């Protein structure tokens, strides 16, 4: 890990330093076949930044980045080019429809959009031009030709040590580097303003969990907060970060097995598919020493199944959010072969999201914001000494969520006497029954222990008499039961109090997912009647 001074650098300063230290270091590997070294990354970004400056991009301009899911090289170069030009990057994912992309660009006041080949954004009050494409003619420009260097000319004109003079960073560390959107699981996705100092803070993200790991697979979508974290890891660790253009089970298993990777970071929805599609039976993934889950709640029934399928792999459950990075809690489990206990993941100490990592602060507060005693459920708040994030152009929402150095997570949980955090539920997802709240996550997690349940979502939905129904929508593996409520209800009745049992258990062909793979319970609530 590169040493960082007490004064946080900007991202351009960070990558310039990394490129001077290790110009040939492979930072990013795409689909196991294409790669990007620091030297090429900064040179290509430098040339593209010159183009942006020449056509009038100024510090603070918001520039959208719109690339196909497999164009990680173009996306990475475009991202750093926007930084070098002094702009603020708006990450976009091709998993969004044109109307949502237009809404985000309009709201953020984008002046332009860089895009990859074949990934043209919708029309609007912004210019849209292709960014870096490896092997493309250097003559492609954003305006009429003028005296500015191409990538090859830049390499000839200056060594890496001189790039700082050719491309002086145009912003300070407290200015915005990015606008990243939340996943929008419980409502509209919200834009989060991120400063350079937040990204380059020494304890950022997961890097300190991953020291001495040669290569890491981040099976996350480009253009999301998780995809942005993968780029930050590529900039701040000595590991080669492997990313994918496709996140189907076969591609993920091949990406791990081929180069024999030691560590993979997966959204829970992707891990669920690995189990469901049987690729763990056809690929040798014994190379994995650690498997980390993030971006959503992690059902321990699923982790138990994975642990037995990968008996020498430690499972890491991480908890954080787009709003609170780099704050993080994590739970690290023992490999199956060290205990071989079918009830291991039912131990109370494992029904948590672990302990704070690297200066993260955790507290639980009541409705008035006052701390509650250990064991009592309240709202989870996290803090970090890193410069905080905020909601872009929304001071009212920022005032509600970011208060006195703490980020209010919108999740309910409790702390034990040792500071271990247990996640109870999303505040928006708890089900109110006869005046008491019931955790949807608890019933959901129990369903994953059933051998025929592939995926489950528990949520509240309007009932016929105006009361709220607690509904479980489940996706069953091929060859499983026919989806009648009786079998699954009996299974749950042995594990949950009567007051926490779903009113309806319904088999479905699929569940709606957001860009990062989280189940969209709001879509389930409004797409059909559940009685």
ABEGO torsion letter per residue (X at the ends): XBBBBABBBBAAAAAAAAAAABAABBABBBGGABBBBAAAAAAAAAAAAAAAAAAGBBBGBBBBBBBBAABAAAAAAAAAAAAAAGBBBBBBBAABBAAAAAAAAAAAGBABBBBBBGBBBBBBBBBBBBBBBBGBBAABBABBBBBBBBAAAAAAABBAAAAAAABBBABBAABBABBBBBAGAABBBBBBBBBAAAAABAABEAAAAABGBABBBBBBBBGBAAAAAAAAAAAABABBBBBBABABAAAAAAAAAAAGBABBBBBAAAAAAAAAAGAAAABBAAABABBBBBGBBBBAAAAAAAAAABAABBBBBBBBBAAAOABBBBBBBBBAAAAGBAAAAABAAAABAEBBBGGBBBBBBBAAGBBBBBGBBBBBBBBBABBBBBBBGBAAAAAAABBGGBBBAGBBBBBBAAGBBBBAEBAAABBBBGGBBBBAAAAAAAAAABAABABBBBBBBBBAAGBBBBBBBBBBBBGBBAGBAAAAAAAAAAABBAAABBABBBBBABBBBBAAGBBBAAAAAAABBAX
